[in-house]
Amino acid sequence: MLADRELYMRARQIRLDCAEMFHNSHTGHFGGCYSCAEILATLYFDVLNVDPARPAWPERDRFVLSKGHAAPALYSALQQRGFFPRSYIRRYETLCAELSTHPNMLKVPGVDISSGSLGHGLSVGVGMALAAKRDASPYATFVLLGDGECDEGMIWEGAMAAGHLHLDNLMVIVDRNRLCVSGDTEKVMALEPLADKWRDFSFDVYETDGHDVAQLRQTFSSMRAKRNGKPQCLIAHTVKGKGVSFMENNVQWHGAHFDDACYARIVAELTGGASAQ
């Protein structure tokens, strides 16, 4: 188990790795990758029961990145955890590279499902959790959703099934950064009261600061321990573009092209600031 400070350093490395990958490919989804960095660092270095030496271990916890455009953040977490070599990061989106804009389970060790079409991930996670129940397998399934993605009707079909099936081995995380590609989520399609919506589908709901690793650790621990016949949902309140001043809460950085000077500025902000909160 890593100390909180080390988890913040892992999250910072996720942001740096994303910047490197996006610099090499000349574009990338900064906003949603940076808002979930602490979530992924906490999951992969404190919560998930996985084995990099056995990516297909049947009893491993499953992780579904439903917001598939944040794949580079996941790639960094997987690489830091030891699932594949650093060279994968350097080859991002080059010809025949393993790593692409969205995760491919056939090419990337540690990726449990190919994703990218928003709204599908929760239903996949429901299937994984149901399989674990029927096979009497101990693994838990974690699904990371974007908040804008919750506009998709399929999300709520999956939520309804999870509650009906009493999938208390299913842990949903909503990256609640309040911005999607079209702008403010509450202006595009209001989600509030979001917590009550999940409760209405028979979920136990938690809310926390999605950039505070101590809060995340405590909440994930409570979620795993609580097997009461209800699926679990964590609404993680985050900042789109977290960690870089000119990106934070700026919808223009949902996905953006940038030059060498901008890359140098990003790296300078990430490496020049504190590594822990």
Residue pairs with C-beta under 8 A, 6 or more apart in sequence:
1 46
2 10
2 45
2 46
4 213
4 214
4 217
4 276
5 275
5 276
6 45
7 38
7 41
7 42
7 45
7 46
7 213
7 217
8 38
8 41
8 213
8 275
8 276
8 277
9 275
9 276
10 41
10 44
10 45
10 77
10 80
11 37
11 38
11 40
11 41
11 213
12 37
12 243
12 270
12 275
13 76
13 80
14 33
14 37
14 40
14 41
14 73
14 76
14 77
14 80
15 33
15 34
15 37
15 243
15 244
15 270
16 267
16 270
16 271
17 72
17 75
17 76
17 79
17 89
18 28
18 30
18 33
18 34
18 72
18 73
18 76
19 30
19 263
19 266
19 267
19 270
20 89
20 90
20 92
21 28
21 72
21 75
21 89
21 92
21 93
21 99
22 28
22 30
22 72
22 258
23 258
23 260
23 263
24 90
24 92
24 93
24 94
25 92
25 93
26 257
26 258
27 255
27 256
27 257
27 258
28 72
28 255
28 256
29 69
29 70
29 72
29 254
29 255
30 241
30 244
30 247
30 253
30 254
30 255
30 256
31 177
31 179
31 240
31 241
31 247
31 250
31 251
31 253
31 254
31 255
32 67
32 69
32 70
32 73
32 146
32 175
32 177
32 240
32 254
33 70
33 72
33 73
34 73
34 240
34 241
34 242
34 243
34 244
34 247
35 175
35 177
35 210
35 238
35 239
35 240
35 241
35 242
36 67
36 70
36 73
36 144
36 175
36 210
36 236
36 238
37 73
37 242
37 243
38 210
38 211
38 212
38 213
38 216
39 144
39 173
39 175
39 210
39 216
39 236
39 238
40 73
40 74
40 76
40 77
40 144
41 77
41 213
42 213
42 216
42 217
42 220
43 63
43 77
43 142
43 220
44 50
44 77
44 78
44 80
44 81
45 80
45 81
46 213
46 217
46 220
47 61
47 142
47 217
47 220
47 221
47 224
48 60
48 61
48 63
48 142
49 59
49 60
49 61
49 139
49 140
50 57
50 60
50 61
50 63
50 81
50 110
51 57
51 60
52 81
52 82
52 83
52 109
52 110
53 82
54 60
55 83
55 109
55 110
58 137
59 137
59 138
59 139
60 139
61 139
61 140
61 141
61 142
62 112
62 125
62 128
62 139
62 140
62 141
62 142
63 112
63 141
63 142
63 143
63 144
64 112
64 113
64 115
64 121
64 122
64 124
64 125
64 128
64 141
64 142
64 143
64 144
65 71
65 74
65 103
65 111
65 113
65 115
65 121
65 144
66 115
66 118
66 119
66 120
66 121
66 122
66 124
66 125
66 143
66 144
66 145
66 146
66 149
67 115
67 118
67 121
67 144
67 145
67 146
67 149
67 175
68 102
68 103
68 114
68 115
68 116
68 117
68 118
68 121
69 101
69 102
69 116
69 255
70 144
70 146
70 175
71 99
71 100
71 101
71 102
71 103
71 115
71 116
72 92
72 99
74 103
74 111
75 88
75 89
75 92
75 99
75 103
75 108
76 89
78 84
78 108
78 109
78 110
78 111
79 85
79 86
79 88
79 89
81 110
83 108
83 109
83 110
84 98
84 108
84 109
84 110
88 97
88 98
88 99
88 108
89 99
91 97
91 98
91 99
92 99
92 100
93 99
93 100
93 101
98 104
98 107
98 108
99 107
99 108
100 107
101 116
102 114
102 115
102 116
103 111
103 113
103 114
103 115
103 116
104 111
104 114
105 111
105 112
105 113
105 114
106 114
112 128
113 121
113 124
115 121
115 124
118 146
118 148
118 149
118 152
119 149
119 152
119 153
119 154
119 155
120 154
121 143
121 144
121 145
121 149
122 143
122 145
122 154
122 155
122 158
122 159
122 162
122 172
123 154
123 157
123 158
123 161
124 143
125 141
125 142
125 143
125 158
125 170
125 172
126 158
126 161
126 162
126 165
126 167
126 170
128 141
129 140
129 141
129 162
129 165
129 167
129 169
129 170
129 231
130 165
130 167
131 137
132 138
132 139
132 140
132 141
132 169
133 165
133 167
133 169
139 169
140 169
140 170
140 171
140 224
141 169
141 170
141 171
142 171
142 172
142 173
143 170
143 171
143 172
143 173
144 173
144 175
145 155
145 172
145 173
145 174
145 175
146 174
146 175
146 177
146 180
147 174
147 175
147 176
147 177
147 178
147 180
147 185
147 191
147 194
148 179
148 180
148 181
148 182
148 185
148 188
149 155
149 180
150 174
150 191
150 194
151 180
151 185
151 188
151 189
151 191
156 197
156 201
159 172
159 198
159 201
159 203
159 231
160 201
162 170
162 172
162 201
162 202
162 203
162 231
163 201
163 202
163 203
163 230
163 231
164 202
166 229
166 230
166 231
167 231
168 226
168 227
168 228
168 229
168 230
168 231
168 232
169 227
170 231
170 232
171 220
171 223
171 224
171 231
171 232
171 233
171 234
172 198
172 203
172 231
172 232
172 233
172 234
173 233
173 234
173 236
174 194
174 233
174 234
174 235
174 236
175 210
175 236
175 238
176 194
176 210
176 235
176 236
176 237
176 238
177 238
177 239
177 240
178 184
178 185
178 186
178 240
179 185
179 240
179 249
179 251
179 254
180 188
180 251
180 254
181 251
181 254
181 255
182 188
183 251
184 251
185 191
186 192
191 197
194 235
195 205
195 207
195 235
198 205
198 233
198 235
199 205
202 230
202 231
203 230
203 231
203 232
203 233
204 223
204 226
204 228
204 230
204 231
204 232
204 233
205 232
205 233
205 234
205 235
206 219
206 222
206 223
206 232
206 233
206 234
206 235
207 234
207 235
207 236
207 237
208 215
208 216
208 219
208 234
208 235
208 236
208 237
209 215
209 236
209 237
210 216
210 236
210 237
210 238
211 238
211 239
211 242
211 277
212 277
216 236
219 234
220 234
223 232
223 234
226 232
239 248
239 249
240 247
240 248
240 249
240 250
240 251
240 253
240 254
241 247
241 248
241 249
241 250
241 253
242 248
243 269
243 270
243 273
244 266
244 269
244 270
245 269
246 253
246 265
247 253
258 266
